[in-house]
Amino acid sequence: MHPRKLVIAIDGPAASGKSTTARLVAERLGYIHVDTGAMYRAVTLKVLRSGIEPDNVEAIARLMDTTRVQLRQGNTQPAVLLDGEDVTDLIRGPEVTRAVSAVSSLGPVRAAMVREQRSLGREGGIVLEGRDIGTVVFPDAECKFFLIAGIDARARRRMEELRMQGVQAGLNQLKREIEERDRFDSTRPESPLRKAADAIVVDTSDRSIEEQVELVVERVRETMKAMDAS
């Protein structure tokens, strides 16, 4: 493996397969996996618990001063700690899902989380997933990927995820929610969802997880070889 560990950015819209792909790529490479979406979900949970409206920027900015979000590596997925409390499962609930776009779009929230994400990736050897990793957080990342998938595939994945949590949701409702989130994330003023110019697009609609992971790992290894040869 290349002596200098790389920064790998995996971006894409909701339910495009970022989390599972990033986690397994990190495992294959022996890298750290950072789910930045989980960090924003943890902040959203705290906002909801505090009774602050998601559009109250000043109150949320003050809240960020006393908020600590940590990711602890686990056997299957990182544990998400909010001020020391394990909220890994709580942040995946429907209430957080509905509010996370609004909260994560706020400047004070993004500034705090981006600082933490850059700190985590300072030494390389990391796979970060989100919506602005390759464009804002690590625009100089050595490897960038942008995952996409058809709306039907994404809605089915979300429905299965919710089913595993004991939550029932209709496919059409989930399609509407995903499309609305896409519009919001793509047009927000702070760090909108967009593909970095040098990112490799991976359509996961009809690919298995194994195929997605293999494609990304192979491209990363090609980059390592090119860096060795230069």
C-alpha positions in Angstrom: 0.0 0.0 0.0 1.2 3.5 -0.7 3.1 4.9 2.3 1.0 8.0 2.4 -2.6 7.1 3.3 -5.2 8.8 1.1 -8.4 10.8 1.7 -11.3 9.1 -0.1 -14.5 11.2 -0.6 -17.8 9.5 -1.3 -20.6 11.9 -2.0 -24.2 11.5 -3.3 -27.9 12.0 -2.5 -29.9 10.1 0.1 -30.1 6.3 -0.2 -27.6 6.1 -3.0 -25.6 3.6 -1.1 -22.9 5.8 0.4 -22.8 4.5 3.9 -22.5 0.8 3.2 -20.1 1.4 0.4 -17.9 3.7 2.4 -17.8 1.4 5.4 -16.8 -1.6 3.4 -14.2 0.3 1.4 -12.7 1.5 4.6 -12.6 -2.1 5.9 -10.9 -3.4 2.7 -8.2 -0.7 2.9 -7.8 -0.6 6.6 -8.9 3.0 6.7 -11.2 4.9 9.1 -14.8 5.4 8.0 -16.5 8.7 8.8 -20.3 9.0 8.2 -20.7 12.8 8.1 -24.4 12.4 7.7 -24.6 10.7 11.1 -22.8 13.7 12.6 -25.5 16.1 11.2 -28.2 13.7 12.4 -26.8 13.8 15.9 -26.9 17.6 15.9 -30.4 17.5 14.6 -31.4 15.2 17.4 -30.1 17.7 20.0 -31.9 20.5 18.3 -35.2 18.6 18.4 -34.6 17.6 22.1 -33.9 21.2 22.9 -37.2 22.4 21.4 -35.4 24.9 19.2 -37.0 25.5 15.8 -34.8 24.4 12.9 -34.8 27.9 11.4 -33.6 29.6 14.6 -30.0 30.1 13.5 -28.9 32.2 16.5 -30.2 29.6 19.1 -28.7 26.7 17.2 -25.3 28.5 16.9 -25.3 28.9 20.7 -26.2 25.2 21.1 -23.2 24.2 18.9 -20.9 25.8 21.5 -21.9 23.0 24.0 -22.3 20.2 21.5 -19.8 17.4 21.0 -20.3 14.7 18.3 -17.9 11.8 18.2 -17.7 8.7 16.0 -16.4 5.5 17.7 -15.4 2.7 15.4 -17.3 -0.5 15.9 -17.5 -4.0 14.4 -20.3 -3.3 12.0 -20.8 0.5 12.0 -19.4 3.4 13.9 -21.2 4.3 17.1 -22.4 7.9 17.2 -21.9 9.7 20.5 -23.8 13.0 21.3 -22.3 14.7 24.3 -21.2 11.2 25.5 -24.5 9.4 24.8 -24.7 6.6 22.3 -27.4 7.8 19.8 -26.5 5.5 16.9 -30.1 4.1 16.6 -32.0 7.3 17.7 -30.6 9.4 14.9 -32.2 7.1 12.3 -35.7 7.8 13.4 -38.3 9.5 11.0 -38.4 12.7 13.1 -34.7 13.3 12.7 -34.8 12.3 9.0 -37.5 14.9 8.3 -35.5 17.7 10.1 -31.9 16.9 9.2 -31.9 18.8 5.9 -33.0 22.0 7.5 -30.6 21.8 10.4 -27.6 20.6 8.4 -28.0 23.5 5.9 -27.3 26.1 8.6 -23.9 27.8 8.5 -22.9 27.4 12.2 -23.7 23.7 12.1 -21.8 23.1 8.9 -18.8 25.2 10.1 -18.5 23.2 13.3 -18.9 19.8 11.7 -16.5 20.6 8.8 -13.8 21.6 11.3 -14.3 18.2 13.0 -14.3 16.3 9.8 -11.1 18.0 8.6 -9.4 17.2 11.9 -10.3 13.5 11.5 -8.9 13.4 8.0 -5.8 15.4 8.6 -3.4 12.4 8.5 -5.2 10.6 5.6 -6.2 6.9 5.8 -9.9 7.9 5.8 -13.1 7.3 3.9 -15.6 10.1 4.4 -19.1 10.1 3.0 -21.6 12.9 2.7 -22.8 15.5 0.3 -19.9 18.0 0.2 -16.8 16.0 1.0 -15.2 16.3 -2.4 -16.3 19.9 -3.0 -16.0 21.6 0.5 -14.5 19.4 3.2 -11.7 17.9 1.2 -11.6 19.5 -2.3 -8.0 18.1 -2.6 -8.9 14.5 -1.8 -6.9 12.1 -3.9 -10.0 10.0 -4.7 -13.5 11.3 -5.2 -16.6 9.3 -6.0 -20.2 10.5 -6.5 -22.8 7.8 -6.1 -26.2 8.0 -7.8 -29.2 5.7 -8.1 -32.7 5.7 -9.6 -35.5 7.0 -7.4 -37.2 3.6 -7.2 -34.1 1.9 -6.0 -33.4 4.5 -3.4 -37.0 4.5 -2.1 -36.9 0.7 -1.8 -33.6 0.9 0.2 -35.1 3.5 2.5 -38.2 1.4 3.0 -36.1 -1.6 4.0 -34.0 0.5 6.3 -37.2 1.7 8.1 -38.7 -1.8 8.1 -35.6 -3.0 10.0 -36.3 -0.3 12.6 -40.0 -1.4 12.9 -41.3 1.6 11.0 -43.7 1.1 8.1 -43.7 3.6 5.2 -45.2 3.5 1.7 -43.0 3.5 -1.3 -44.7 6.5 -3.0 -44.4 8.5 0.2 -40.7 7.7 0.5 -40.2 8.7 -3.2 -41.8 12.1 -2.6 -39.7 12.6 0.6 -36.4 11.7 -1.2 -37.2 13.9 -4.2 -38.0 16.8 -1.9 -34.7 16.3 0.0 -32.8 16.2 -3.3 -34.3 19.5 -4.3 -33.5 21.0 -0.9 -29.9 19.7 -0.7 -29.1 20.7 -4.2 -30.3 24.3 -3.9 -29.3 25.2 -0.3 -26.9 28.1 -0.1 -24.5 26.4 2.3 -22.5 23.5 0.8 -25.1 22.3 -1.7 -25.1 18.7 -3.0 -23.2 18.6 -6.2 -20.6 16.5 -7.9 -17.0 17.5 -7.8 -15.6 18.1 -11.3 -13.1 15.3 -10.8 -15.3 12.8 -9.1 -16.0 9.4 -10.6 -19.7 8.8 -11.0 -21.0 5.3 -9.8 -24.6 4.4 -10.6 -25.6 1.9 -7.9 -29.1 1.3 -9.1 -28.4 -2.2 -10.4 -25.0 -2.9 -8.8 -24.6 -5.2 -5.8 -22.8 -3.9 -2.7 -19.9 -6.1 -3.6 -19.7 -4.7 -7.1 -19.8 -1.1 -5.8 -17.1 -1.7 -3.2 -14.8 -3.5 -5.7 -15.2 -0.7 -8.2 -14.2 2.0 -5.7 -11.3 -0.1 -4.2 -9.9 -0.8 -7.6 -9.9 2.9 -8.6 -8.2 3.8 -5.3 -5.5 1.2 -5.9 -5.0 2.5 -9.4 -4.5 6.0 -7.9 -2.0 4.6 -5.4 0.0 2.9 -8.2 0.0 6.1 -10.2 1.3 8.1 -7.2 4.0 5.4 -6.7 5.1 5.8 -10.3 5.2 9.6 -10.3 
